[in-house]
Amino acid sequence: MSQFLTQNSEVIFRLFLAVVLGMLIGAERIFAHKEAGMKTHALVAMGAAVFILVSEEMAKKYINIPGFSPTMIASQIIVGIGFLGAGSIMFQDNKLKGLTTASGLWVTAGIGMAAGFGLYGLAIIATVFILLVFIAMIIVERPIRKISGDDVDQPKS
């Protein structure tokens, strides 16, 4: 078991970082009373990291095959998360809901991709920025919503 952990320490760390960063974003979403919480964001980030790790391994194995491009896997993550995000968007009572949830899932996949590629600084900085957007914008939006007559007590997603 020790040898397994040693041989796979980089992979384990990349996946662990993706999960932890996804969970941080999901925790904020729970505080904001949104449906997509810690598990969803952690799974999106980890799933993206897994696909990146798979594409790296495939690149090593199949690099000499004409027409093979491991970058196609990364681009398909973005498309797949787009479908997941689209499913979270609803039109209800003449209002569009779920856009922030969809965009949060999309950027969480990007953070997972960064962790999967080993771009740890990028993944951490992006997580800090998304949390800043989610948290700071609540403070900034409240007076604007009050002036516009929008419901102040109900943060929009």
BELNOR-V673480 format. One line per field, one symbol per residue. ss: DSSP state (h for helix, s for strand, l for the rest). A space follows every 10 residues. Layout:
BEGIN
ss=???
END
This chain:
BEGIN
ss=lhhhhhhlhh hhhhhhhhhh hhhhhhhhhh hllllllhhh hhhhhhhhhh hhhhhhhhhh hhllllllll hhhhhhhhhh hhhhhhhhls ssllssslhh hhhhhhhhhh hhhhhhlllh hhhhhhhhhh hhhhhhhhhh hhhhhhhhll lllllll
END
